[in-house]
Amino acid sequence: MNKKYVRELMIPLHEYAVVSHNATIQEAIKTLKQAQDRPISMDRLPPRAVLIVDDDKKVIGQMELMDVLKSLEPKYSMLGDISALSRAGVNEELINSLIDNLRFWQGDLIDACRRVRSMKITEIMHPLNESLDEDTPLSDAIHRVVVWQTARSLVTRKGEVIGILRLADLFAEVADCIDETEEI
């Protein structure tokens, strides 16, 4: 696997789901659905995120599936990092009580969806800062993705973003490698 490079697994930017920073959540979802209907290749999963670009077409962030769900419950951030509480040893019963008692959205799903559909994508996006040069060996890319704990990384050539490297594609490559080395 050391002989493979990021450029061999990346998805070129022009093939990925990309929207302007002026787009609404509804427009971003439509773009994502269209990208999911367009096959990237037979052995790749469809995109699960949308990249957001500024007026100069520079990637400034991403919208993941969870970001859309979180937008339905706008005060979710008041809950903090529930998984951190669990890791810190806080009782599961107390955590469940917090989740139930601090529920901010209890209305109808249709009403919540109507409320967020015209929100600007910039209200729910989050930065995508991690990047790898296209000539980075996959072994180095795997190390960085694990350290960064990210599902996707920008791929650059001479500092310019040219594509995206996804965790799903790295995993598929590793899974194939594991299967092929089974007989050693």
N, C-alpha and C positions, 0 to 999 in steps of 0.2 A: 504494500500500500504506500510505501514511501516514495514510489515513483509517480504517484498521482498528485495532481495539484488542484487548488481551489478552482481554477478556471474550468476544469473538466466537470465539476459538479454544479457550478453556479448556474442560476437562471438569469439570462440577460435582462437588464432593467426594462427593455421595451417589451418583453414577454410577460412581465409581472403586472399585478393589479396596482395601478398608480393613480392617485387623484391630486388635484390642486388643494392647497391649504384653504381655499375658499369654498370647498365642497361641503355639503351637508352630510350628516350621517346617512340619510337615505341615499344620496348619490354614491357615497362610498360603498354602501351595501350592494347597490346595483352593479357597480364596477367589480366588486368581489364576486358576485354571482356570475357575471359574464366571464370573468377570468377562470372560474371553476368549471364553466361549460366548455372552455377552450382547452383542448388537451395540450399539455406542455410536451409530454412524450408518454409513451405507453407505460413506462416503468416509474413514473413520478406521480406523487400525490398532488392534487390541485392546491392552490394557495389557500392559506388560512389567515391571511393578513393583507392589509392594503398599505402601501407606502404613500406617504404624503410629501409632496414637493412644494417648494416656494415658487415665487414668480420667475426665478432664474433656473427652475427645474432641478434644484438641489434637494436631495432627500433631507427632510427635517424631522421625520418621525414615522410612526406606524400606528395603525389601528388593528388590534387583534380582536378575535371573537369575544374574549372576556371584557374588553373595553366597552363593547356595545351593551353587553348584559349589565355591566356596572353603571352605565349611563341611565338605566331604568331606575336605579336606586341611587340618586345623586349624593346622598349623605353617607354612602358606604364607607367613606374614608374616616368617619368618626369611630368606626369599629376598630380601626387600627389593623395590625397584622395578626390576625387570629392564629395563623400557623405558628407564629413566633411565641404566642402564649402557650400553645400546646407543647412546643419544644422546650419551653421554660418550665414545664411541669404543672401548669395550671390544670386543675381538674376538668375533665371533659364535660361534666354536668354543669359547671359554672360557665364554661365556654358556650354550651348550647343555650343556657339561660340568657347570656348576653346577646347571642344572635337573635333569639326569639323576642326579647324585650326591646331591643334596639332596631327593630324592623321599621324602616321608614316608608316603604312602599307596600301598601296593602290593597291598593285599588285594582281596578280592572287592567288586564294586560293591554287591551286595545287602547285605553286612555293613556297608558304609559308610553306606548309606541307612538301615538300621535304627538305626545309632548316632546319626544326626542328626535323625531324624524327631520325636523328643520334645524336642529342644533348644528353649529359649525363643527367640522371634524377636529379642528384644533382644540375644542373643549374636552375631547376624550382621548386624543392621541397621546402617545408618550414617545420620548426620544429613542432613536436607534443610533447609538453612538459607536458601537463596536464595528470595526472594519478590518478586513484582511486584504492584503495585496493578492492579486490573481495568481502570482507565482509562489504563494505560500504552499508548502507541502501539506497534504491532508493530515499527516500526523501532527503537525504544529497547529493546524486549524482545529482539530479535535481537542487538543489540549486547551486552546484558548476558549472554545465554546463551552467546555466543561467548567473552566475557571470563571468565565463570565456568566454562566447559567442563563444562556440566551437561546431562543428558538430560531433566530436568524441574525446574520451578520452581513453588513454591506461588503461588497467586493470592489476593490479599487484598482485602477491602472494609472500610474503617475499622479495619484491623489484624486482622480476623478472617479466617481461611483459608476460602475459599469454593470453591476449585477447584484444578486443576493444569494447567499449561501444559507440553506435551511438545515435545521437540525434533522428533519425527516430524511433529507437526501444523504446527510452524513451517516445517519443510522442505517439506511438501506445499504450504503457502501460497506459499512462495518459488518452488517449482517451477512452480506454476500461473501465477504472475506472470511468470516468465521465458518460459514458453510463450506467454502472451497478448501479450507485448511483442515477440515474434519479428519482427513485420512493421514495426516502427518504423524 
